[in-house]
Amino acid sequence: MHQGGARYHDYGAAPVGIPNAADALHAIEQAVYVQRMCTAEGLLQALRSNFVGHEPLRRALRDLPKFGQEHNGADAMAARVLRSVSDAYGSVRSRFGGRLIPMVFNFVWTPMVGHALGASPDGRLAGEPVAHGLTPQAIGMGHGLTAAMNSSTSLPLDAVSGGATTMWDIDPSWATVPTMAAVIKAFLSRGGQIMQGNTTSVADLQAALERPDDFPNLIVRVGGFSARFVSLSRDVQCEIVERYRHRCG
């Protein structure tokens, strides 16, 4: 392939953390320039200390509107980030003329990328996992599944030529066939591309963490693939357990 013998010369690569970048940029805009709750230098000091000694500022940053809440400003920033990333991909060609195609998949990188990152201006602490694909962060999904899904599918998905994934974990008490059918139909009707998720109870997942020999065949959706829960690394297992679970009410 690298010597020019392949029939197709397009390359795919996966940008990770687009919702996080969008929420961070929107938080800077609001906190520093619009609401003036802190200076740029004050925000940098808080980030460098992982918000130690700056908890009131962190709470204020977390309370700012996020992508996933149908907030015009936050969703517009997410769209801007996605378009900018996709345009950067589109500007590159391989030496054989192939395109660089964005494929928004997280696979097992969600906790790994989070571990590599420091604190961010949206109030996220250093080391916390990043969002899955184009799914809002957990902190942005407290307004309900409909709002979160509407925000996600409002993005310029036509820019993602390699496919854009989302992760919607549903509480098993709410995951009836009629409900899931309605959710999937709504997602597709709004132009959503790839929908993933789990309906496994958190209690079962926590039990599998403690007694893996009792749950050898517990299957979970990781991010682009499914696997036996007990076969995954501890970091990935914990990320799955801690995901936001949508439920009625």
SERO-4910 file (N, C-alpha, C, O; in steps of 0.05 Angstrom, whole numbers):
BEGIN
 pado doro    nc1    nc2    nc3   cac1   cac2   cac3    cc1    cc2    cc3    oc1    oc2    oc3
  Met    A     17    -24      0      0      0      0     17     25      0     12     44    -15
  His    A     38     25     17     55     49     19     73     53     -5     84     74     -9
  Gln    A     77     32    -21     93     34    -45     77     39    -70     87     39    -92
  Gly    A     51     44    -67     34     51    -90     20     28   -103      8     32   -124
  Gly    A     21      5    -91      9    -18   -104    -20    -23    -97    -34    -39   -109
  Ala    A    -31     -7    -77    -59    -11    -70    -77      2    -91    -70     21   -105
  Arg    A   -101     -9    -93   -120      1   -112   -132     28   -103   -137     46   -119
  Tyr    A   -136     30    -77   -147     55    -65   -126     67    -46   -113     52    -31
  His    A   -123     93    -47   -102    106    -32   -113    125    -11    -97    141      0
  Asp    A   -138    124     -5   -150    140     17   -141    128     44   -140    104     47
  Tyr    A   -136    146     63   -128    138     90   -149    148    110   -159    170    107
  Gly    A   -156    132    129   -174    140    150   -159    145    176   -139    131    182
  Ala    A   -168    164    192   -157    169    218   -179    179    236   -199    191    227
  Ala    A   -177    175    262   -198    180    281   -192    203    300   -176    200    318
  Pro    A   -204    226    295   -202    248    315   -218    242    340   -242    235    337
  Val    A   -207    245    363   -220    238    388   -222    263    406   -203    279    408
  Gly    A   -245    267    418   -249    289    437   -261    314    426   -257    336    438
  Ile    A   -274    313    403   -287    336    391   -306    350    410   -305    374    414
  Pro    A   -325    335    423   -343    349    442   -328    362    465   -337    384    474
  Asn    A   -306    350    475   -291    362    496   -278    388    487   -279    408    502
  Ala    A   -267    388    463   -254    413    453   -275    435    450   -270    458    456
  Ala    A   -299    427    440   -320    447    437   -329    459    463   -332    483    466
  Asp    A   -334    442    483   -342    452    509   -321    469    522   -327    489    535
  Ala    A   -295    462    518   -273    477    530   -272    505    517   -269    525    531
  Leu    A   -274    506    490   -273    532    476   -297    550    483   -295    574    487
  His    A   -321    537    485   -344    553    493   -342    563    521   -351    586    527
  Ala    A   -330    547    539   -326    556    566   -307    580    568   -311    599    583
  Ile    A   -285    579    552   -267    602    551   -281    627    542   -278    648    553
  Glu    A   -296    624    520   -311    647    509   -329    659    530   -330    684    534
  Gln    A   -344    642    544   -364    653    564   -350    663    589   -356    684    599
  Ala    A   -332    647    600   -320    653    626   -302    677    625   -301    694    644
  Val    A   -286    679    604   -265    700    603   -276    725    589   -270    748    597
  Tyr    A   -291    722    567   -297    745    550   -326    755    552   -330    779    548
  Val    A   -345    737    558   -373    746    559   -381    752    588   -389    775    594
  Gln    A   -379    732    605   -388    736    632   -366    747    650   -372    757    672
  Arg    A   -341    746    642   -318    756    656   -317    746    685   -313    761    704
  Met    A   -322    720    688   -320    708    715   -291    703    724   -286    698    747
  Cys    A   -273    705    705   -244    701    711   -228    713    688   -238    718    667
  Thr    A   -202    718    693   -184    727    672   -172    702    658   -174    680    668
  Ala    A   -160    707    635   -147    685    621   -125    673    638   -121    649    640
  Glu    A   -109    690    651    -87    681    669    -98    666    693    -87    645    700
  Gly    A   -120    675    704   -132    661    727   -142    634    719   -140    615    734
  Leu    A   -154    632    695   -163    606    685   -139    587    681   -141    563    688
  Leu    A   -118    597    670    -94    580    666    -83    570    692    -75    547    694
  Gln    A    -82    587    712    -73    579    739    -90    556    750    -80    537    761
  Ala    A   -116    559    747   -135    538    757   -130    512    742   -130    491    755
  Leu    A   -126    513    716   -122    489    700    -95    475    708    -94    451    711
  Arg    A    -74    492    711    -48    480    718    -48    467    745    -33    448    750
  Ser    A    -66    476    763    -67    464    790    -89    442    791    -94    431    813
  Asn    A   -101    435    768   -123    416    768   -146    425    786   -159    409    799
  Phe    A   -150    451    787   -171    465    802   -168    463    832   -186    470    847
  Val    A   -145    454    842   -140    454    871   -139    483    880   -123    499    870
  Gly    A   -156    489    899   -158    517    909   -175    534    891   -178    558    897
  His    A   -187    523    871   -205    538    852   -232    524    848   -243    526    827
  Glu    A   -241    511    869   -266    496    866   -290    513    859   -307    504    843
  Pro    A   -293    537    870   -316    554    861   -316    560    831   -336    560    818
  Leu    A   -292    565    820   -290    570    792   -297    545    776   -310    546    756
  Arg    A   -287    522    786   -294    497    772   -324    492    771   -334    484    751
  Arg    A   -338    497    794   -366    493    794   -380    512    774   -399    504    760
  Ala    A   -371    537    773   -382    556    755   -378    548    726   -396    551    709
  Leu    A   -354    537    720   -348    528    693   -366    504    685   -375    502    663
  Arg    A   -370    486    704   -386    462    699   -416    470    694   -430    456    680
  Asp    A   -424    492    706   -452    501    704   -457    516    677   -480    521    671
  Leu    A   -436    523    663   -440    536    637   -454    517    617   -451    493    619
  Pro    A   -469    528    598   -482    511    578   -462    493    563   -439    501    558
  Lys    A   -471    468    558   -454    449    545   -467    439    519   -491    440    516
  Phe    A   -450    429    501   -460    415    478   -476    391    488   -467    375    505
  Gly    A   -500    387    477   -518    366    486   -542    376    501   -559    360    509
  Gln    A   -544    402    504   -567    414    519   -584    431    501   -600    447    510
  Glu    A   -581    428    475   -595    444    455   -591    474    459   -609    491    455
  His    A   -567    481    468   -560    509    472   -547    519    446   -528    507    436
  Asn    A   -557    541    435   -548    550    408   -518    555    408   -504    547    389
  Gly    A   -508    569    428   -479    576    428   -461    551    431   -442    549    416
  Ala    A   -468    533    450   -452    510    454   -453    491    430   -432    480    422
  Asp    A   -476    487    418   -479    470    395   -465    482    371   -453    468    354
  Ala    A   -466    509    368   -452    522    346   -422    519    348   -408    515    328
  Met    A   -412    519    373   -383    515    376   -375    487    369   -354    482    356
  Ala    A   -392    467    376   -386    439    369   -386    436    339   -369    422    328
  Ala    A   -405    449    325   -406    448    296   -381    461    284   -370    451    264
  Arg    A   -373    483    295   -349    497    285   -324    479    288   -308    477    270
  Val    A   -321    466    311   -298    449    316   -298    425    297   -278    419    285
  Leu    A   -322    412    294   -323    390    275   -317    398    247   -302    384    233
  Arg    A   -327    420    238   -322    429    211   -292    436    207   -280    430    187
  Ser    A   -281    449    227   -252    456    225   -234    431    224   -216    430    208
  Val    A   -241    411    241   -225    386    240   -228    372    213   -209    363    202
  Ser    A   -253    371    203   -258    357    178   -244    372    155   -234    359    136
  Asp    A   -245    399    155   -231    414    135   -201    409    135   -188    408    114
  Ala    A   -190    407    159   -161    401    161   -154    374    149   -134    371    135
  Tyr    A   -171    355    153   -167    328    141   -169    331    110   -153    320     96
  Gly    A   -189    346    101   -193    349     72   -171    363     58   -169    361     33
  Ser    A   -154    378     72   -133    393     60   -108    376     54    -89    386     42
  Val    A   -108    351     63    -85    334     61    -89    313     39   -111    302     36
  Arg    A    -68    307     25    -67    285      5    -43    268     10    -21    278     17
  Ser    A    -46    242      5    -23    224      7     -5    228    -18    -13    242    -36
  Arg    A     18    217    -18     36    221    -41     25    208    -66     36    213    -88
  Phe    A      5    191    -63     -8    179    -87    -35    191    -93    -50    181   -109
  Gly    A    -41    214    -80    -65    228    -86    -89    220    -69   -111    231    -73
  Gly    A    -85    202    -50   -107    194    -33   -115    215    -13    -99    232     -5
  Arg    A   -140    214     -4   -151    233     15   -147    223     44   -145    199     49
  Leu    A   -145    241     63   -145    234     91   -174    238    101   -185    260    101
  Ile    A   -186    216    109   -215    215    115   -220    214    146   -209    196    159
  Pro    A   -235    233    157   -241    232    186   -261    210    192   -282    208    179
  Met    A   -255    193    211   -273    172    221   -275    176    251   -256    171    265
  Val    A   -298    185    261   -300    193    289   -307    168    305   -331    163    311
  Phe    A   -287    152    312   -290    128    328   -272    130    353   -249    141    350
  Asn    A   -280    121    376   -263    121    399   -250     95    406   -229     94    418
  Phe    A   -262     72    398   -252     46    405   -246     45    435   -263     50    451
  Val    A   -221     38    442   -213     36    471   -198     61    480   -186     60    501
  Trp    A   -198     82    464   -181    105    470   -194    125    489   -180    143    498
  Thr    A   -219    121    496   -233    141    513   -218    146    539   -212    169    546
  Pro    A   -212    125    555   -197    131    580   -168    137    575   -156    153    589
  Met    A   -156    125    554   -127    130    548   -122    159    542   -103    171    552
  Val    A   -139    171    524   -136    199    517   -141    216    541   -127    236    546
  Gly    A   -161    209    557   -167    225    581   -144    225    601   -138    246    612
  His    A   -130    202    604   -107    201    622    -85    220    613    -70    230    629
  Ala    A    -83    224    587    -61    241    576    -67    271    578    -49    287    573
  Leu    A    -91    278    584    -99    306    584   -101    318    612   -108    304    631
  Gly    A    -93    343    614    -96    357    639   -125    367    642   -143    360    627
  Ala    A   -129    384    662   -156    395    667   -163    413    643   -146    424    630
  Ser    A   -189    417    639   -198    433    616   -218    454    625   -230    452    647
  Pro    A   -221    475    609   -237    499    618   -266    494    622   -280    511    633
  Asp    A   -277    471    614   -305    464    619   -309    453    647   -332    445    654
  Gly    A   -288    451    663   -290    441    690   -282    412    693   -284    400    715
  Arg    A   -274    400    671   -265    372    672   -238    370    686   -220    386    681
  Leu    A   -235    350    704   -210    346    718   -190    330    701   -198    316    683
  Ala    A   -164    333    707   -143    319    693   -148    289    695   -155    279    717
  Gly    A   -145    274    673   -147    245    674   -174    234    669   -176    210    665
  Glu    A   -195    250    670   -222    240    665   -225    232    636   -214    246    618
  Pro    A   -241    211    630   -244    203    602   -257    224    585   -271    242    595
  Val    A   -252    223    559   -264    242    540   -290    230    530   -296    207    535
  Ala    A   -305    246    515   -331    238    505   -327    218    482   -307    216    469
  His    A   -348    202    477   -348    182    456   -357    194    430   -380    204    428
  Gly    A   -340    193    410   -348    202    383   -359    230    383   -346    249    393
  Leu    A   -384    233    373   -398    259    373   -420    258    394   -440    273    391
  Thr    A   -417    242    414   -436    242    436   -429    264    456   -405    267    462
  Pro    A   -448    279    466   -441    299    487   -428    286    511   -432    262    516
  Gln    A   -412    301    525   -401    291    550   -424    285    570   -446    295    567
  Ala    A   -418    269    589   -438    262    609   -449    287    622   -473    288    628
  Ile    A   -432    306    628   -442    331    641   -461    346    623   -476    363    634
  Gly    A   -460    342    597   -478    356    579   -504    341    573   -520    351    557
  Met    A   -508    317    585   -531    301    578   -552    301    600   -571    284    599
  Gly    A   -550    318    619   -570    319    641   -597    331    633   -615    330    649
  His    A   -599    342    609   -625    353    600   -642    332    586   -663    339    575
  Gly    A   -632    307    585   -648    286    573   -638    276    547   -622    289    533
  Leu    A   -646    252    540   -637    239    515   -645    255    490   -629    257    472
  Thr    A   -669    265    490   -679    280    466   -661    304    461   -653    308    438
  Ala    A   -655    320    481   -638    344    478   -610    336    469   -599    348    450
  Ala    A   -599    316    482   -572    307    475   -570    297    446   -552    303    431
  Met    A   -590    281    438   -590    270    411   -595    292    390   -584    292    369
  Asn    A   -613    311    397   -618    333    378   -593    350    374   -587    358    351
  Ser    A   -578    355    395   -553    370    393   -533    354    375   -520    366    357
  Ser    A   -530    329    381   -511    313    366   -517    311    336   -499    313    319
  Thr    A   -543    308    330   -550    305    301   -553    332    287   -558    333    263
  Ser    A   -550    354    302   -551    380    290   -524    387    278   -521    407    263
  Leu    A   -503    372    283   -476    377    273   -475    373    243   -491    358    232
  Pro    A   -455    385    229   -452    381    200   -440    353    195   -416    351    188
  Leu    A   -456    332    197   -447    305    195   -437    298    166   -423    279    162
  Asp    A   -446    314    147   -436    310    120   -406    314    117   -394    305     98
  Ala    A   -394    328    137   -366    333    136   -349    308    145   -325    307    139
  Val    A   -363    289    157   -349    265    167   -352    243    147   -370    226    149
  Ser    A   -334    242    128   -337    224    105   -332    195    113   -340    177     99
  Gly    A   -318    190    136   -313    163    145   -332    152    165   -329    130    175
  Gly    A   -352    168    173   -372    159    192   -368    171    220   -345    173    229
  Ala    A   -390    178    233   -388    190    260   -404    172    279   -428    168    275
  Thr    A   -391    163    300   -405    146    320   -416    162    343   -407    185    349
  Thr    A   -436    151    356   -447    162    381   -452    139    400   -454    116    391
  Met    A   -453    144    426   -456    124    446   -479    132    465   -476    151    479
  Trp    A   -500    116    464   -524    123    481   -530     99    499   -543     80    491
  Asp    A   -519     99    523   -525     78    542   -551     83    556   -556    105    566
  Ile    A   -568     63    558   -595     66    567   -599     48    592   -591     25    593
  Asp    A   -612     60    613   -618     44    636   -637     21    629   -656     26    614
  Pro    A   -632     -3    638   -649    -26    630   -678    -23    637   -695    -35    624
  Ser    A   -685     -8    657   -713     -4    665   -728     12    643   -753     11    643
  Trp    A   -714     26    626   -726     42    605   -723     30    578   -735     39    558
  Ala    A   -706      9    575   -699     -1    549   -719    -22    539   -712    -45    534
  Thr    A   -744    -14    536   -764    -32    524   -761    -31    494   -749    -13    483
  Val    A   -772    -51    481   -771    -52    452   -784    -28    439   -772    -16    421
  Pro    A   -809    -19    447   -821      4    435   -804     30    440   -801     46    421
  Thr    A   -793     33    464   -777     57    469   -752     57    452   -745     78    440
  Met    A   -737     35    450   -713     33    435   -719     37    405   -703     50    390
  Ala    A   -741     26    396   -748     30    367   -753     59    361   -745     69    340
  Ala    A   -767     73    379   -772    102    376   -746    118    376   -743    136    360
  Val    A   -728    111    394   -702    125    396   -686    122    371   -675    141    360
  Ile    A   -684     97    361   -668     92    337   -680    105    313   -666    117    297
  Lys    A   -707    104    310   -720    118    287   -715    148    288   -710    160    268
  Ala    A   -717    159    312   -713    188    314   -684    195    307   -679    215    294
  Phe    A   -665    180    316   -637    184    310   -632    183    280   -619    201    269
  Leu    A   -642    163    267   -638    160    238   -653    182    222   -642    191    202
  Ser    A   -676    189    231   -692    209    216   -679    236    217   -683    253    199
  Arg    A   -662    241    237   -648    267    239   -620    266    227   -604    284    229
  Gly    A   -614    244    213   -588    242    199   -566    230    214   -543    231    205
  Gly    A   -571    219    238   -550    206    253   -538    183    238   -551    170    222
  Gln    A   -512    179    242   -498    159    225   -494    132    239   -503    112    229
  Ile    A   -481    132    262   -475    107    276   -483    109    305   -473    126    320
  Met    A   -502     92    313   -513     93    340   -504     68    355   -507     45    345
  Gln    A   -492     71    379   -483     49    395   -494     53    423   -505     74    430
  Gly    A   -491     32    440   -499     35    468   -502      9    482   -500    -13    469
  Asn    A   -507     10    507   -511    -14    524   -537    -10    540   -546     12    546
  Thr    A   -549    -32    546   -573    -32    564   -568    -50    588   -586    -57    603
  Thr    A   -543    -58    592   -535    -75    615   -537    -59    641   -531    -35    641
  Ser    A   -546    -71    662   -549    -57    687   -521    -51    699   -502    -67    696
  Val    A   -519    -28    712   -494    -21    725   -487    -41    747   -464    -46    752
  Ala    A   -508    -51    760   -503    -70    782   -489    -95    771   -471   -106    784
  Asp    A   -498   -105    748   -485   -128    736   -456   -122    729   -438   -139    732
  Leu    A   -451    -98    718   -424    -91    710   -406    -89    735   -383    -98    734
  Gln    A   -416    -77    756   -400    -75    781   -395   -103    793   -373   -108    803
  Ala    A   -415   -120    791   -411   -147    801   -389   -162    784   -373   -177    795
  Ala    A   -389   -157    758   -369   -169    741   -341   -159    747   -321   -174    744
  Leu    A   -339   -134    756   -313   -123    764   -303   -138    788   -279   -143    791
  Glu    A   -321   -144    807   -313   -157    832   -310   -187    829   -292   -199    842
  Arg    A   -327   -199    812   -326   -229    809   -326   -236    779   -345   -247    769
  Pro    A   -304   -231    765   -303   -236    737   -309   -264    728   -319   -269    707
  Asp    A   -302   -284    745   -306   -312    739   -336   -318    737   -344   -338    724
  Asp    A   -353   -302    749   -382   -307    749   -395   -295    724   -419   -300    719
  Phe    A   -380   -279    708   -392   -265    685   -375   -268    660   -367   -248    648
  Pro    A   -368   -293    653   -349   -297    630   -361   -288    603   -345   -282    585
  Asn    A   -387   -287    601   -399   -282    575   -416   -256    574   -434   -253    557
  Leu    A   -410   -238    593   -424   -212    593   -413   -195    571   -390   -187    572
  Ile    A   -430   -189    551   -421   -174    527   -428   -145    530   -451   -138    538
  Val    A   -410   -127    523   -415    -98    524   -406    -85    498   -388    -95    484
  Arg    A   -418    -62    493   -409    -46    470   -387    -27    480   -391    -11    499
  Val    A   -364    -29    468   -341    -13    477   -339     13    463   -338     34    475
  Gly    A   -338     13    436   -336     37    420   -326     29    393   -302     31    388
  Gly    A   -344     21    375   -336     11    349   -335    -20    348   -333    -31    326
  Phe    A   -337    -33    371   -337    -62    372   -349    -70    399   -350    -55    418
  Ser    A   -357    -96    400   -367   -107    425   -347   -128    435   -332   -139    419
  Ala    A   -347   -133    461   -328   -152    472   -339   -163    499   -357   -151    510
  Arg    A   -327   -185    507   -333   -195    534   -321   -175    555   -298   -167    554
  Phe    A   -338   -166    573   -331   -146    592   -306   -154    607   -289   -137    612
  Val    A   -304   -179    616   -282   -187    633   -255   -188    618   -234   -190    630
  Ser    A   -256   -187    591   -232   -187    575   -219   -160    571   -197   -158    562
  Leu    A   -233   -139    579   -224   -112    575   -205   -102    597   -205   -114    619
  Ser    A   -190    -82    591   -172    -71    611   -189    -58    633   -212    -51    629
  Arg    A   -177    -55    656   -191    -43    679   -201    -15    673   -223     -7    680
  Asp    A   -184      1    659   -192     28    653   -216     29    635   -235     45    639
  Val    A   -217     12    615   -240     11    597   -265      1    612   -287     12    608
  Gln    A   -262    -19    629   -284    -29    645   -296     -7    662   -321     -3    663
  Cys    A   -279      8    675   -289     30    693   -302     52    677   -322     63    685
  Glu    A   -292     58    653   -304     78    636   -332     69    628   -351     86    628
  Ile    A   -336     44    622   -363     34    615   -382     35    638   -405     43    635
  Val    A   -372     28    662   -389     29    686   -398     57    692   -421     61    701
  Glu    A   -380     77    687   -386    104    695   -400    121    674   -405    144    678
  Arg    A   -407    109    651   -421    124    630   -448    134    640   -460    123    658
  Tyr    A   -456    156    627   -483    167    633   -504    148    623   -503    139    600
  Arg    A   -524    141    640   -546    123    633   -572    140    630   -581    152    649
  His    A   -583    139    606   -608    154    602   -631    137    613   -632    113    611
  Arg    A   -650    151    625   -674    138    636   -697    157    636   -694    181    632
  Cys    A   -721    146    640   -745    162    640   -746    178    666   -741    167    687
  Gly    A   -754    204    664   -758    220    688   -732    232    698   -733    246    719
***
